Amino acid sequence: MAEVRIRNTDERISGEEQVKAFLESQEVLYEHWDMNKLPERLREKFVLTDEEKAEILSTFDPEIRDLAARRGYQIWDIITLSESTPNLEELLKKFEAVHTHTEDEIRAITAGRGIFIIKGQDDVGYFDVELTAGDVISVPENKPHFFTLMDNRQIVAVRLFIEKDGWIATPYDDPSFVKA
C-alpha cells in the first residue's frame, strides 16, 4: 500500500483513504488494484518474457480499459527494471532528474517497489509517494516530478499513454529541490 512522505516536515501519510485524499488534494490520481488476480508465479518476477507481459496486461485488462476510458489513454505496455536490466544505472540517472511531460505519467505497479517524488502545492513542497504492488498513480501533465526505484531496485509496472511521443520528459530546473 502506498505511503506518502512530505519532505519539508518529514510527515508520513499511510492508509489507502488518507493517501488517496492527500494525493487528490495535490491533483494526483491514486487507485489500488487487487493483486490477488495476478498469478502467484508473476508476483515477484522481474525478468519477464513477452508472453508473461501479455499475461499481466490480460489479467488487468478490465482495470486498464476502465482507466483508459476515464482518462483518455490510448496505448499501454509493461516496464520491468531490475539488476538484470541493461544500463540500469544510466536509466535511473535519466529518471532521477526533475521533469514534466505534456501528458500524465501513470504507473500501475504489479511487482516490486518504486517512488515518485512530486512537487506539490507551495504549502506542501516536494513529497515522496512510495509505491508497492497494486498501487496506481497518475502524475498530471506539467507537474514537476521524477521516479526512481527503492532499495530493492526491482519493479514491474503497467504504463499508459495518450500518445507515445507525448511522454517526452522536459527538464524542470528547480533550485528549491534538494535530493533526500
TIVO-2410 file (N, C-alpha, C; in nm, 3 decimals):
# residues 180
REC num residu      c1      c2      c3 atome chaine
REC   1      M   0.084  -0.118   0.000     N      A
REC   1      M   0.000   0.000   0.000    CA      A
REC   1      M   0.089   0.125   0.000     C      A
REC   2      A   0.050   0.224  -0.077     N      A
REC   2      A   0.131   0.346  -0.089    CA      A
REC   2      A   0.143   0.419   0.044     C      A
REC   3      E   0.254   0.489   0.057     N      A
REC   3      E   0.277   0.576   0.172    CA      A
REC   3      E   0.339   0.704   0.119     C      A
REC   4      V   0.300   0.818   0.180     N      A
REC   4      V   0.350   0.948   0.139    CA      A
REC   4      V   0.440   1.004   0.249     C      A
REC   5      R   0.551   1.066   0.206     N      A
REC   5      R   0.636   1.140   0.299    CA      A
REC   5      R   0.650   1.281   0.247     C      A
REC   6      I   0.606   1.378   0.327     N      A
REC   6      I   0.622   1.519   0.291    CA      A
REC   6      I   0.763   1.559   0.332     C      A
REC   7      R   0.842   1.599   0.236     N      A
REC   7      R   0.986   1.619   0.259    CA      A
REC   7      R   1.017   1.731   0.357     C      A
REC   8      N   0.946   1.844   0.351     N      A
REC   8      N   0.987   1.957   0.435    CA      A
REC   8      N   0.944   1.942   0.581     C      A
REC   9      T   0.857   1.848   0.612     N      A
REC   9      T   0.815   1.825   0.752    CA      A
REC   9      T   0.846   1.684   0.799     C      A
REC  10      D   0.881   1.594   0.706     N      A
REC  10      D   0.902   1.452   0.731    CA      A
REC  10      D   0.775   1.383   0.782     C      A
REC  11      E   0.659   1.447   0.762     N      A
REC  11      E   0.531   1.385   0.798    CA      A
REC  11      E   0.505   1.268   0.705     C      A
REC  12      R   0.450   1.160   0.762     N      A
REC  12      R   0.415   1.042   0.682    CA      A
REC  12      R   0.264   1.024   0.682     C      A
REC  13      I   0.212   0.987   0.565     N      A
REC  13      I   0.070   0.962   0.549    CA      A
REC  13      I   0.056   0.819   0.499     C      A
REC  14      S  -0.023   0.738   0.570     N      A
REC  14      S  -0.043   0.599   0.529    CA      A
REC  14      S  -0.191   0.566   0.538     C      A
REC  15      G  -0.226   0.449   0.488     N      A
REC  15      G  -0.366   0.408   0.480    CA      A
REC  15      G  -0.424   0.453   0.348     C      A
REC  16      E  -0.492   0.363   0.280     N      A
REC  16      E  -0.540   0.390   0.145    CA      A
REC  16      E  -0.623   0.518   0.135     C      A
REC  17      E  -0.718   0.537   0.223     N      A
REC  17      E  -0.806   0.655   0.215    CA      A
REC  17      E  -0.730   0.784   0.243     C      A
REC  18      Q  -0.638   0.783   0.341     N      A
REC  18      Q  -0.562   0.902   0.373    CA      A
REC  18      Q  -0.466   0.938   0.259     C      A
REC  19      V  -0.400   0.838   0.202     N      A
REC  19      V  -0.309   0.861   0.090    CA      A
REC  19      V  -0.389   0.916  -0.029     C      A
REC  20      K  -0.500   0.852  -0.058     N      A
REC  20      K  -0.583   0.897  -0.171    CA      A
REC  20      K  -0.629   1.041  -0.152     C      A
REC  21      A  -0.675   1.075  -0.033     N      A
REC  21      A  -0.723   1.211  -0.005    CA      A
REC  21      A  -0.609   1.313  -0.020     C      A
REC  22      F  -0.492   1.282   0.036     N      A
REC  22      F  -0.379   1.374   0.023    CA      A
REC  22      F  -0.343   1.392  -0.124     C      A
REC  23      L  -0.328   1.281  -0.199     N      A
REC  23      L  -0.287   1.292  -0.338    CA      A
REC  23      L  -0.391   1.367  -0.421     C      A
REC  24      E  -0.519   1.342  -0.395     N      A
REC  24      E  -0.623   1.418  -0.466    CA      A
REC  24      E  -0.609   1.567  -0.438     C      A
REC  25      S  -0.573   1.605  -0.315     N      A
REC  25      S  -0.555   1.747  -0.283    CA      A
REC  25      S  -0.437   1.807  -0.359     C      A
REC  26      Q  -0.348   1.721  -0.409     N      A
REC  26      Q  -0.232   1.764  -0.487    CA      A
REC  26      Q  -0.253   1.736  -0.637     C      A
REC  27      E  -0.377   1.704  -0.676     N      A
REC  27      E  -0.416   1.678  -0.815    CA      A
REC  27      E  -0.351   1.553  -0.874     C      A
REC  28      V  -0.317   1.457  -0.787     N      A
REC  28      V  -0.257   1.331  -0.831    CA      A
REC  28      V  -0.359   1.220  -0.811     C      A
REC  29      L  -0.384   1.141  -0.916     N      A
REC  29      L  -0.477   1.029  -0.907    CA      A
REC  29      L  -0.410   0.912  -0.836     C      A
REC  30      Y  -0.483   0.847  -0.746     N      A
REC  30      Y  -0.433   0.726  -0.680    CA      A
REC  30      Y  -0.547   0.625  -0.674     C      A
REC  31      E  -0.516   0.503  -0.713     N      A
REC  31      E  -0.609   0.390  -0.701    CA      A
REC  31      E  -0.530   0.269  -0.654     C      A
REC  32      H  -0.603   0.165  -0.620     N      A
REC  32      H  -0.536   0.040  -0.580    CA      A
REC  32      H  -0.606  -0.076  -0.650     C      A
REC  33      W  -0.528  -0.160  -0.718     N      A
REC  33      W  -0.581  -0.277  -0.787    CA      A
REC  33      W  -0.556  -0.401  -0.702     C      A
REC  34      D  -0.642  -0.501  -0.718     N      A
REC  34      D  -0.634  -0.626  -0.642    CA      A
REC  34      D  -0.526  -0.717  -0.702     C      A
REC  35      M  -0.415  -0.731  -0.634     N      A
REC  35      M  -0.304  -0.813  -0.683    CA      A
REC  35      M  -0.330  -0.961  -0.669     C      A
REC  36      N  -0.434  -1.000  -0.598     N      A
REC  36      N  -0.468  -1.142  -0.589    CA      A
REC  36      N  -0.510  -1.199  -0.723     C      A
REC  37      K  -0.548  -1.112  -0.817     N      A
REC  37      K  -0.583  -1.156  -0.952    CA      A
REC  37      K  -0.463  -1.209  -1.029     C      A
REC  38      L  -0.345  -1.158  -0.996     N      A
REC  38      L  -0.224  -1.193  -1.069    CA      A
REC  38      L  -0.175  -1.330  -1.026     C      A
REC  39      P  -0.145  -1.419  -1.121     N      A
REC  39      P  -0.091  -1.550  -1.082    CA      A
REC  39      P   0.031  -1.534  -0.992     C      A
REC  40      E   0.039  -1.614  -0.890     N      A
REC  40      E   0.146  -1.604  -0.790    CA      A
REC  40      E   0.285  -1.608  -0.853     C      A
REC  41      R   0.302  -1.687  -0.958     N      A
REC  41      R   0.434  -1.700  -1.021    CA      A
REC  41      R   0.483  -1.571  -1.084     C      A
REC  42      L   0.393  -1.473  -1.104     N      A
REC  42      L   0.431  -1.344  -1.163    CA      A
REC  42      L   0.441  -1.232  -1.061     C      A
REC  43      R   0.408  -1.258  -0.937     N      A
REC  43      R   0.401  -1.151  -0.837    CA      A
REC  43      R   0.536  -1.096  -0.795     C      A
REC  44      E   0.639  -1.174  -0.802     N      A
REC  44      E   0.772  -1.127  -0.765    CA      A
REC  44      E   0.874  -1.162  -0.873     C      A
REC  45      K   0.828  -1.165  -0.998     N      A
REC  45      K   0.917  -1.197  -1.110    CA      A
REC  45      K   0.951  -1.067  -1.182     C      A
REC  46      F   1.080  -1.039  -1.200     N      A
REC  46      F   1.122  -0.911  -1.254    CA      A
REC  46      F   1.192  -0.919  -1.389     C      A
REC  47      V   1.211  -1.039  -1.439     N      A
REC  47      V   1.256  -1.060  -1.576    CA      A
REC  47      V   1.145  -1.137  -1.643     C      A
REC  48      L   1.078  -1.072  -1.738     N      A
REC  48      L   0.957  -1.129  -1.797    CA      A
REC  48      L   0.973  -1.153  -1.947     C      A
REC  49      T   0.914  -1.261  -1.993     N      A
REC  49      T   0.905  -1.286  -2.136    CA      A
REC  49      T   0.793  -1.199  -2.193     C      A
REC  50      D   0.789  -1.188  -2.324     N      A
REC  50      D   0.678  -1.115  -2.388    CA      A
REC  50      D   0.544  -1.179  -2.354     C      A
REC  51      E   0.542  -1.311  -2.343     N      A
REC  51      E   0.418  -1.382  -2.309    CA      A
REC  51      E   0.374  -1.349  -2.166     C      A
REC  52      E   0.468  -1.341  -2.074     N      A
REC  52      E   0.434  -1.306  -1.936    CA      A
REC  52      E   0.386  -1.162  -1.925     C      A
REC  53      K   0.447  -1.072  -2.000     N      A
REC  53      K   0.399  -0.933  -2.003    CA      A
REC  53      K   0.255  -0.929  -2.056     C      A
REC  54      A   0.230  -1.003  -2.162     N      A
REC  54      A   0.094  -1.008  -2.219    CA      A
REC  54      A  -0.005  -1.066  -2.118     C      A
REC  55      E   0.040  -1.164  -2.039     N      A
REC  55      E  -0.047  -1.223  -1.938    CA      A
REC  55      E  -0.083  -1.120  -1.829     C      A
REC  56      I   0.014  -1.039  -1.788     N      A
REC  56      I  -0.014  -0.935  -1.689    CA      A
REC  56      I  -0.114  -0.835  -1.746     C      A
REC  57      L  -0.092  -0.792  -1.869     N      A
REC  57      L  -0.185  -0.697  -1.933    CA      A
REC  57      L  -0.324  -0.758  -1.947     C      A
REC  58      S  -0.331  -0.885  -1.980     N      A
REC  58      S  -0.460  -0.953  -1.993    CA      A
REC  58      S  -0.530  -0.964  -1.857     C      A
REC  59      T  -0.454  -0.996  -1.754     N      A
REC  59      T  -0.509  -1.010  -1.619    CA      A
REC  59      T  -0.576  -0.880  -1.574     C      A
REC  60      F  -0.513  -0.768  -1.605     N      A
REC  60      F  -0.565  -0.638  -1.560    CA      A
REC  60      F  -0.636  -0.561  -1.672     C      A
REC  61      D  -0.674  -0.632  -1.777     N      A
REC  61      D  -0.739  -0.566  -1.890    CA      A
REC  61      D  -0.863  -0.485  -1.848     C      A
REC  62      P  -0.953  -0.538  -1.764     N      A
REC  62      P  -1.070  -0.456  -1.726    CA      A
REC  62      P  -1.030  -0.326  -1.654     C      A
REC  63      E  -0.933  -0.334  -1.563     N      A
REC  63      E  -0.889  -0.215  -1.490    CA      A
REC  63      E  -0.822  -0.115  -1.583     C      A
REC  64      I  -0.737  -0.167  -1.674     N      A
REC  64      I  -0.667  -0.082  -1.769    CA      A
REC  64      I  -0.767  -0.011  -1.860     C      A
REC  65      R  -0.861  -0.087  -1.913     N      A
REC  65      R  -0.959  -0.027  -2.006    CA      A
REC  65      R  -1.050   0.073  -1.935     C      A
REC  66      D  -1.084   0.046  -1.810     N      A
REC  66      D  -1.165   0.140  -1.734    CA      A
REC  66      D  -1.088   0.271  -1.714     C      A
REC  67      L  -0.964   0.261  -1.671     N      A
REC  67      L  -0.881   0.379  -1.650    CA      A
REC  67      L  -0.859   0.453  -1.782     C      A
REC  68      A  -0.833   0.380  -1.889     N      A
REC  68      A  -0.811   0.442  -2.020    CA      A
REC  68      A  -0.936   0.517  -2.066     C      A
REC  69      A  -1.052   0.459  -2.045     N      A
REC  69      A  -1.176   0.525  -2.086    CA      A
REC  69      A  -1.201   0.653  -2.007     C      A
REC  70      R  -1.170   0.650  -1.878     N      A
REC  70      R  -1.192   0.768  -1.792    CA      A
REC  70      R  -1.092   0.880  -1.820     C      A
REC  71      R  -0.968   0.843  -1.859     N      A
REC  71      R  -0.861   0.943  -1.867    CA      A
REC  71      R  -0.807   0.967  -2.008     C      A
REC  72      G  -0.860   0.896  -2.107     N      A
REC  72      G  -0.820   0.921  -2.245    CA      A
REC  72      G  -0.695   0.851  -2.292     C      A
REC  73      Y  -0.648   0.749  -2.218     N      A
REC  73      Y  -0.529   0.678  -2.260    CA      A
REC  73      Y  -0.561   0.588  -2.378     C      A
REC  74      Q  -0.466   0.577  -2.470     N      A
REC  74      Q  -0.486   0.502  -2.593    CA      A
REC  74      Q  -0.401   0.376  -2.604     C      A
REC  75      I  -0.284   0.378  -2.541     N      A
REC  75      I  -0.191   0.264  -2.553    CA      A
REC  75      I  -0.131   0.236  -2.416     C      A
REC  76      W  -0.084   0.112  -2.397     N      A
REC  76      W  -0.022   0.073  -2.271    CA      A
REC  76      W   0.079  -0.038  -2.294     C      A
REC  77      D   0.169  -0.050  -2.199     N      A
REC  77      D   0.271  -0.154  -2.205    CA      A
REC  77      D   0.317  -0.187  -2.065     C      A
REC  78      I   0.419  -0.272  -2.057     N      A
REC  78      I   0.479  -0.313  -1.929    CA      A
REC  78      I   0.625  -0.270  -1.930     C      A
REC  79      I   0.669  -0.214  -1.818     N      A
REC  79      I   0.812  -0.184  -1.799    CA      A
REC  79      I   0.861  -0.270  -1.683     C      A
REC  80      T   0.981  -0.325  -1.699     N      A
REC  80      T   1.044  -0.402  -1.592    CA      A
REC  80      T   1.183  -0.345  -1.570     C      A
REC  81      L   1.217  -0.326  -1.444     N      A
REC  81      L   1.351  -0.280  -1.408    CA      A
REC  81      L   1.401  -0.365  -1.294     C      A
REC  82      S   1.527  -0.408  -1.307     N      A
REC  82      S   1.592  -0.486  -1.201    CA      A
REC  82      S   1.742  -0.484  -1.228     C      A
REC  83      E   1.817  -0.548  -1.143     N      A
REC  83      E   1.963  -0.553  -1.162    CA      A
REC  83      E   2.000  -0.617  -1.296     C      A
REC  84      S   1.910  -0.697  -1.354     N      A
REC  84      S   1.940  -0.759  -1.483    CA      A
REC  84      S   1.905  -0.670  -1.602     C      A
REC  85      T   1.850  -0.551  -1.577     N      A
REC  85      T   1.818  -0.456  -1.684    CA      A
REC  85      T   1.948  -0.396  -1.738     C      A
REC  86      P   1.972  -0.410  -1.869     N      A
REC  86      P   2.092  -0.348  -1.925    CA      A
REC  86      P   2.092  -0.197  -1.900     C      A
REC  87      N   2.209  -0.144  -1.866     N      A
REC  87      N   2.226   0.001  -1.845    CA      A
REC  87      N   2.134   0.057  -1.737     C      A
REC  88      L   2.104  -0.021  -1.633     N      A
REC  88      L   2.013   0.024  -1.528    CA      A
REC  88      L   2.058   0.156  -1.466     C      A
REC  89      E   2.185   0.170  -1.437     N      A
REC  89      E   2.234   0.293  -1.374    CA      A
REC  89      E   2.210   0.415  -1.464     C      A
REC  90      E   2.233   0.400  -1.594     N      A
REC  90      E   2.209   0.511  -1.688    CA      A
REC  90      E   2.061   0.545  -1.693     C      A
REC  91      L   1.977   0.443  -1.695     N      A
REC  91      L   1.832   0.467  -1.696    CA      A
REC  91      L   1.788   0.541  -1.570     C      A
REC  92      L   1.838   0.498  -1.455     N      A
REC  92      L   1.799   0.562  -1.329    CA      A
REC  92      L   1.845   0.708  -1.325     C      A
REC  93      K   1.963   0.737  -1.376     N      A
REC  93      K   2.010   0.876  -1.380    CA      A
REC  93      K   1.914   0.961  -1.463     C      A
REC  94      K   1.868   0.905  -1.574     N      A
REC  94      K   1.772   0.976  -1.660    CA      A
REC  94      K   1.640   0.997  -1.586     C      A
REC  95      F   1.593   0.895  -1.514     N      A
REC  95      F   1.467   0.903  -1.440    CA      A
REC  95      F   1.477   1.000  -1.323     C      A
REC  96      E   1.596   1.009  -1.262     N      A
REC  96      E   1.612   1.080  -1.135    CA      A
REC  96      E   1.638   1.229  -1.149     C      A
REC  97      A   1.593   1.288  -1.257     N      A
REC  97      A   1.601   1.433  -1.276    CA      A
REC  97      A   1.459   1.487  -1.278     C      A
REC  98      V   1.436   1.597  -1.205     N      A
REC  98      V   1.301   1.656  -1.202    CA      A
REC  98      V   1.266   1.700  -1.345     C      A
REC  99      H   1.145   1.663  -1.387     N      A
REC  99      H   1.099   1.694  -1.522    CA      A
REC  99      H   0.947   1.703  -1.525     C      A
REC 100      T   0.894   1.740  -1.640     N      A
REC 100      T   0.749   1.741  -1.664    CA      A
REC 100      T   0.723   1.668  -1.796     C      A
REC 101      H   0.595   1.644  -1.824     N      A
REC 101      H   0.552   1.585  -1.951    CA      A
REC 101      H   0.431   1.662  -2.000     C      A
REC 102      T   0.402   1.647  -2.128     N      A
REC 102      T   0.282   1.711  -2.184    CA      A
REC 102      T   0.160   1.622  -2.171     C      A
REC 103      E   0.173   1.509  -2.106     N      A
REC 103      E   0.059   1.425  -2.069    CA      A
REC 103      E   0.089   1.358  -1.936     C      A
REC 104      D  -0.014   1.298  -1.876     N      A
REC 104      D   0.003   1.232  -1.746    CA      A
REC 104      D   0.112   1.126  -1.753     C      A
REC 105      E   0.179   1.104  -1.640     N      A
REC 105      E   0.268   0.988  -1.626    CA      A
REC 105      E   0.198   0.895  -1.529     C      A
REC 106      I   0.158   0.779  -1.580     N      A
REC 106      I   0.081   0.685  -1.498    CA      A
REC 106      I   0.153   0.552  -1.488     C      A
REC 107      R   0.149   0.497  -1.368     N      A
REC 107      R   0.207   0.366  -1.341    CA      A
REC 107      R   0.112   0.286  -1.254     C      A
REC 108      A   0.095   0.160  -1.292     N      A
REC 108      A   0.022   0.063  -1.210    CA      A
REC 108      A   0.125  -0.043  -1.174     C      A
REC 109      I   0.166  -0.046  -1.048     N      A
REC 109      I   0.273  -0.135  -1.004    CA      A
REC 109      I   0.216  -0.276  -0.985     C      A
REC 110      T   0.279  -0.374  -1.053     N      A
REC 110      T   0.232  -0.513  -1.038    CA      A
REC 110      T   0.332  -0.598  -0.959     C      A
REC 111      A   0.455  -0.549  -0.942     N      A
REC 111      A   0.554  -0.620  -0.860    CA      A
REC 111      A   0.662  -0.520  -0.822     C      A
REC 112      G   0.722  -0.541  -0.705     N      A
REC 112      G   0.831  -0.457  -0.662    CA      A
REC 112      G   0.787  -0.327  -0.597     C      A
REC 113      R   0.882  -0.233  -0.592     N      A
REC 113      R   0.856  -0.105  -0.526    CA      A
REC 113      R   0.924   0.007  -0.603     C      A
REC 114      G   0.861   0.122  -0.602     N      A
REC 114      G   0.918   0.240  -0.666    CA      A
REC 114      G   0.871   0.364  -0.592     C      A
REC 115      I   0.926   0.477  -0.630     N      A
REC 115      I   0.892   0.600  -0.561    CA      A
REC 115      I   0.884   0.716  -0.660     C      A
REC 116      F   0.776   0.789  -0.654     N      A
REC 116      F   0.762   0.914  -0.728    CA      A
REC 116      F   0.794   1.027  -0.631     C      A
REC 117      I   0.874   1.121  -0.674     N      A
REC 117      I   0.899   1.244  -0.599    CA      A
REC 117      I   0.828   1.352  -0.679     C      A
REC 118      I   0.732   1.419  -0.616     N      A
REC 118      I   0.641   1.511  -0.686    CA      A
REC 118      I   0.643   1.647  -0.619     C      A
REC 119      K   0.640   1.752  -0.701     N      A
REC 119      K   0.631   1.887  -0.646    CA      A
REC 119      K   0.485   1.917  -0.618     C      A
REC 120      G   0.455   1.938  -0.491     N      A
REC 120      G   0.318   1.969  -0.451    CA      A
REC 120      G   0.293   2.118  -0.453     C      A
REC 121      Q   0.180   2.155  -0.401     N      A
REC 121      Q   0.146   2.296  -0.390    CA      A
REC 121      Q   0.247   2.365  -0.298     C      A
REC 122      D   0.253   2.498  -0.306     N      A
REC 122      D   0.355   2.573  -0.233    CA      A
REC 122      D   0.360   2.541  -0.084     C      A
REC 123      D   0.246   2.521  -0.020     N      A
REC 123      D   0.245   2.494   0.123    CA      A
REC 123      D   0.294   2.353   0.157     C      A
REC 124      V   0.304   2.268   0.059     N      A
REC 124      V   0.347   2.128   0.080    CA      A
REC 124      V   0.491   2.108   0.034     C      A
REC 125      G   0.526   2.163  -0.079     N      A
REC 125      G   0.659   2.139  -0.137    CA      A
REC 125      G   0.667   1.999  -0.195     C      A
REC 126      Y   0.787   1.945  -0.206     N      A
REC 126      Y   0.805   1.812  -0.263    CA      A
REC 126      Y   0.761   1.704  -0.164     C      A
REC 127      F   0.705   1.597  -0.220     N      A
REC 127      F   0.668   1.483  -0.138    CA      A
REC 127      F   0.699   1.355  -0.214     C      A
REC 128      D   0.725   1.248  -0.139     N      A
REC 128      D   0.755   1.117  -0.195    CA      A
REC 128      D   0.629   1.031  -0.186     C      A
REC 129      V   0.603   0.955  -0.291     N      A
REC 129      V   0.496   0.856  -0.288    CA      A
REC 129      V   0.563   0.720  -0.309     C      A
REC 130      E   0.571   0.643  -0.200     N      A
REC 130      E   0.632   0.510  -0.204    CA      A
REC 130      E   0.525   0.411  -0.248     C      A
REC 131      L   0.551   0.341  -0.358     N      A
REC 131      L   0.451   0.254  -0.420    CA      A
REC 131      L   0.492   0.108  -0.410     C      A
REC 132      T   0.391   0.023  -0.392     N      A
REC 132      T   0.410  -0.122  -0.391    CA      A
REC 132      T   0.307  -0.184  -0.486     C      A
REC 133      A   0.313  -0.316  -0.501     N      A
REC 133      A   0.223  -0.386  -0.592    CA      A
REC 133      A   0.077  -0.353  -0.562     C      A
REC 134      G   0.005  -0.318  -0.666     N      A
REC 134      G  -0.136  -0.283  -0.656    CA      A
REC 134      G  -0.160  -0.134  -0.662     C      A
REC 135      D  -0.057  -0.054  -0.633     N      A
REC 135      D  -0.073   0.091  -0.635    CA      A
REC 135      D  -0.074   0.143  -0.778     C      A
REC 136      V  -0.165   0.236  -0.804     N      A
REC 136      V  -0.178   0.301  -0.934    CA      A
REC 136      V  -0.173   0.451  -0.910     C      A
REC 137      I  -0.086   0.519  -0.982     N      A
REC 137      I  -0.070   0.663  -0.965    CA      A
REC 137      I  -0.062   0.730  -1.102     C      A
REC 138      S  -0.120   0.849  -1.109     N      A
REC 138      S  -0.111   0.930  -1.231    CA      A
REC 138      S  -0.069   1.071  -1.192     C      A
REC 139      V   0.052   1.108  -1.233     N      A
REC 139      V   0.103   1.243  -1.210    CA      A
REC 139      V   0.056   1.328  -1.328     C      A
REC 140      P  -0.016   1.437  -1.300     N      A
REC 140      P  -0.073   1.516  -1.410    CA      A
REC 140      P   0.033   1.580  -1.500     C      A
REC 141      E  -0.008   1.606  -1.622     N      A
REC 141      E   0.080   1.674  -1.716    CA      A
REC 141      E   0.130   1.805  -1.655     C      A
REC 142      N   0.252   1.839  -1.690     N      A
REC 142      N   0.317   1.963  -1.648    CA      A
REC 142      N   0.343   1.974  -1.498     C      A
REC 143      K   0.327   1.866  -1.422     N      A
REC 143      K   0.357   1.868  -1.277    CA      A
REC 143      K   0.500   1.816  -1.258     C      A
REC 144      P   0.590   1.895  -1.201     N      A
REC 144      P   0.728   1.851  -1.181    CA      A
REC 144      P   0.736   1.727  -1.092     C      A
REC 145      H   0.819   1.632  -1.135     N      A
REC 145      H   0.831   1.505  -1.063    CA      A
REC 145      H   0.950   1.427  -1.118     C      A
REC 146      F   0.981   1.317  -1.053     N      A
REC 146      F   1.065   1.214  -1.112    CA      A
REC 146      F   1.034   1.082  -1.041     C      A
REC 147      F   1.081   0.974  -1.099     N      A
REC 147      F   1.056   0.840  -1.050    CA      A
REC 147      F   1.188   0.769  -1.031     C      A
REC 148      T   1.196   0.687  -0.929     N      A
REC 148      T   1.314   0.603  -0.912    CA      A
REC 148      T   1.276   0.475  -0.839     C      A
REC 149      L   1.369   0.386  -0.832     N      A
REC 149      L   1.347   0.260  -0.761    CA      A
REC 149      L   1.376   0.279  -0.613     C      A
REC 150      M   1.323   0.191  -0.532     N      A
REC 150      M   1.353   0.191  -0.390    CA      A
REC 150      M   1.469   0.094  -0.366     C      A
REC 151      D   1.500   0.067  -0.243     N      A
REC 151      D   1.619  -0.012  -0.209    CA      A
REC 151      D   1.625  -0.148  -0.278     C      A
REC 152      N   1.510  -0.210  -0.302     N      A
REC 152      N   1.512  -0.343  -0.364    CA      A
REC 152      N   1.551  -0.339  -0.512     C      A
REC 153      R   1.540  -0.218  -0.574     N      A
REC 153      R   1.579  -0.196  -0.714    CA      A
REC 153      R   1.512  -0.291  -0.811     C      A
REC 154      Q   1.384  -0.319  -0.788     N      A
REC 154      Q   1.308  -0.407  -0.876    CA      A
REC 154      Q   1.166  -0.353  -0.888     C      A
REC 155      I   1.115  -0.351  -1.013     N      A
REC 155      I   0.976  -0.308  -1.032    CA      A
REC 155      I   0.923  -0.362  -1.164     C      A
REC 156      V   0.793  -0.390  -1.164     N      A
REC 156      V   0.718  -0.419  -1.285    CA      A
REC 156      V   0.597  -0.327  -1.280     C      A
REC 157      A   0.571  -0.257  -1.390     N      A
REC 157      A   0.459  -0.163  -1.390    CA      A
REC 157      A   0.395  -0.156  -1.527     C      A
REC 158      V   0.264  -0.135  -1.525     N      A
REC 158      V   0.189  -0.104  -1.647    CA      A
REC 158      V   0.202   0.047  -1.667     C      A
REC 159      R   0.235   0.088  -1.788     N      A
REC 159      R   0.239   0.230  -1.823    CA      A
REC 159      R   0.129   0.256  -1.924     C      A
REC 160      L   0.059   0.367  -1.909     N      A
REC 160      L  -0.046   0.404  -2.003    CA      A
REC 160      L  -0.012   0.540  -2.064     C      A
REC 161      F  -0.046   0.558  -2.191     N      A
REC 161      F  -0.012   0.679  -2.263    CA      A
REC 161      F  -0.130   0.726  -2.347     C      A
REC 162      I  -0.138   0.856  -2.368     N      A
REC 162      I  -0.231   0.909  -2.468    CA      A
REC 162      I  -0.164   0.891  -2.604     C      A
REC 163      E  -0.040   0.939  -2.614     N      A
REC 163      E   0.044   0.918  -2.732    CA      A
REC 163      E   0.184   0.886  -2.684     C      A
REC 164      K   0.246   0.789  -2.743     N      A
REC 164      K   0.382   0.752  -2.702    CA      A
REC 164      K   0.476   0.872  -2.708     C      A
REC 165      D   0.464   0.954  -2.813     N      A
REC 165      D   0.551   1.070  -2.828    CA      A
REC 165      D   0.520   1.180  -2.728     C      A
REC 166      G   0.400   1.181  -2.668     N      A
REC 166      G   0.363   1.284  -2.573    CA      A
REC 166      G   0.430   1.269  -2.439     C      A
REC 167      W   0.500   1.160  -2.419     N      A
REC 167      W   0.558   1.129  -2.290    CA      A
REC 167      W   0.706   1.167  -2.283     C      A
REC 168      I   0.745   1.264  -2.360     N      A
REC 168      I   0.885   1.309  -2.360    CA      A
REC 168      I   0.909   1.394  -2.236     C      A
REC 169      A   1.016   1.365  -2.164     N      A
REC 169      A   1.049   1.440  -2.042    CA      A
REC 169      A   1.111   1.574  -2.078     C      A
REC 170      T   1.058   1.679  -2.016     N      A
REC 170      T   1.113   1.813  -2.030    CA      A
REC 170      T   1.179   1.850  -1.898     C      A
REC 171      P   1.310   1.875  -1.897     N      A
REC 171      P   1.377   1.908  -1.770    CA      A
REC 171      P   1.311   2.027  -1.700     C      A
REC 172      Y   1.307   2.019  -1.568     N      A
REC 172      Y   1.248   2.124  -1.486    CA      A
REC 172      Y   1.353   2.166  -1.384     C      A
REC 173      D   1.411   2.282  -1.407     N      A
REC 173      D   1.514   2.333  -1.316    CA      A
REC 173      D   1.448   2.398  -1.197     C      A
REC 174      D   1.469   2.341  -1.080     N      A
REC 174      D   1.404   2.393  -0.958    CA      A
REC 174      D   1.509   2.405  -0.848     C      A
REC 175      P   1.558   2.527  -0.823     N      A
REC 175      P   1.659   2.543  -0.718    CA      A
REC 175      P   1.610   2.504  -0.579     C      A
REC 176      S   1.477   2.497  -0.560     N      A
REC 176      S   1.425   2.460  -0.427    CA      A
REC 176      S   1.431   2.309  -0.403     C      A
REC 177      F   1.455   2.230  -0.510     N      A
REC 177      F   1.457   2.085  -0.492    CA      A
REC 177      F   1.591   2.040  -0.435     C      A
REC 178      V   1.583   1.961  -0.329     N      A
REC 178      V   1.703   1.902  -0.268    CA      A
REC 178      V   1.680   1.752  -0.261     C      A
REC 179      K   1.771   1.675  -0.320     N      A
REC 179      K   1.759   1.529  -0.310    CA      A
REC 179      K   1.776   1.487  -0.166     C      A
REC 180      A   1.689   1.395  -0.124     N      A
REC 180      A   1.698   1.347   0.016    CA      A
REC 180      A   1.764   1.212   0.021     C      A
***
